[in-house]
Amino acid sequence: MAMTTGDGSGYASDINITPMIDVLLVLLIIFMVIVPNTTKGVDAMVPQPPKHEPANDPGRTIVVQVLRQPSGPPQYKINELSVEKRDLLPKLTEIYANRAERIMFVKGDDDVNFAYVAEVIDIAQAANVDHVGLMTPRIMAGL
């Protein structure tokens, strides 16, 4: 109830806010009910990997082997191809010149001094190989 003072000849310009508050509360309840039911995200079609895996390309994986010799320095092989130590850097640089994936594995014999394996890792880094992995012998279960 509003009370006005005055001569009473004009209209009262006071706004009745009670209906606006009612509408506001109804809208608030509606949004509170609707929001938890809306989906969070967009449905997207993600490409699936092929069902049959392509055969691994043997030329794609590069394995440098450090093989123990009975006497003298070890023998080096790049994917079963014998290479001299002095030719490792040029050969690896040639192999990785046009590759996007620069990953190499080093496999050393059990009896080889790790210093020789470390030299191969240094040579690989000089040939701009990004990731060098060490291959270890497979451990049989139950031993």
SVG drawing of the C-alpha trace seen along z (x, -y; Angstrom):
<svg xmlns="http://www.w3.org/2000/svg" viewBox="-7 -20 100 89">
<polyline fill="none" stroke="black" stroke-width="0.4" points="0.0,0.0 1.4,-3.3 0.8,-6.5 1.1,-9.8 0.9,-13.3 -0.1,-16.1 -3.1,-17.6 -4.3,-14.2 -5.0,-15.7 -2.2,-13.9 -1.1,-10.4 1.3,-8.7 4.6,-7.8 5.8,-5.2 6.7,-1.8 5.3,1.3 8.3,3.7 6.4,6.7 5.4,8.2 9.0,7.7 10.4,9.6 7.9,12.4 8.9,12.7 12.6,12.6 12.1,15.5 10.2,17.6 13.0,17.1 15.6,17.9 13.8,21.2 13.5,22.0 17.2,21.5 18.1,23.5 16.1,26.4 17.3,26.2 21.1,25.7 21.9,29.1 20.2,30.9 22.1,29.2 24.9,31.1 28.5,30.1 30.4,30.2 30.0,30.8 29.6,34.2 32.6,34.6 33.5,37.4 37.1,38.4 39.0,40.3 39.5,43.9 42.8,45.8 42.7,48.4 41.5,51.9 44.4,53.7 47.8,52.3 50.2,51.8 53.3,53.9 56.3,52.2 58.7,50.9 62.1,52.4 63.8,49.3 61.9,47.0 63.4,48.2 67.1,47.5 69.1,49.7 72.8,49.1 74.5,52.2 77.7,52.1 79.1,55.6 82.0,56.8 85.1,58.1 87.5,60.6 90.3,58.0 90.3,54.4 87.4,51.9 83.9,53.0 82.1,53.5 79.3,51.2 76.2,52.0 73.3,49.9 70.4,52.2 72.7,55.3 74.9,53.3 78.5,53.1 79.9,49.6 83.2,48.3 83.1,45.9 84.5,43.0 81.6,43.5 78.8,43.5 78.3,39.7 78.1,39.3 75.9,42.3 73.5,41.3 73.4,37.7 72.5,39.1 69.8,41.4 68.1,38.6 68.5,35.8 64.9,36.2 63.1,37.8 60.5,36.1 60.7,38.8 64.2,38.7 64.2,41.7 67.1,44.2 67.8,47.2 71.2,48.3 71.8,51.9 75.1,52.9 76.4,56.3 76.5,57.3 80.3,57.3 80.8,54.0 82.0,51.0 79.3,48.4 81.7,45.7 81.4,47.1 77.6,46.9 77.8,43.4 80.0,42.4 77.3,43.7 74.7,41.6 76.9,38.6 77.3,39.3 73.5,39.6 73.0,36.3 75.6,34.7 73.6,36.2 70.4,34.3 68.6,37.4 65.9,36.1 65.3,39.3 67.8,42.0 66.5,45.2 68.6,48.0 67.6,51.5 68.1,54.1 67.9,57.8 64.4,59.3 64.1,60.6 62.3,64.0 59.5,64.4 59.9,67.0 63.7,66.8"/>
</svg>
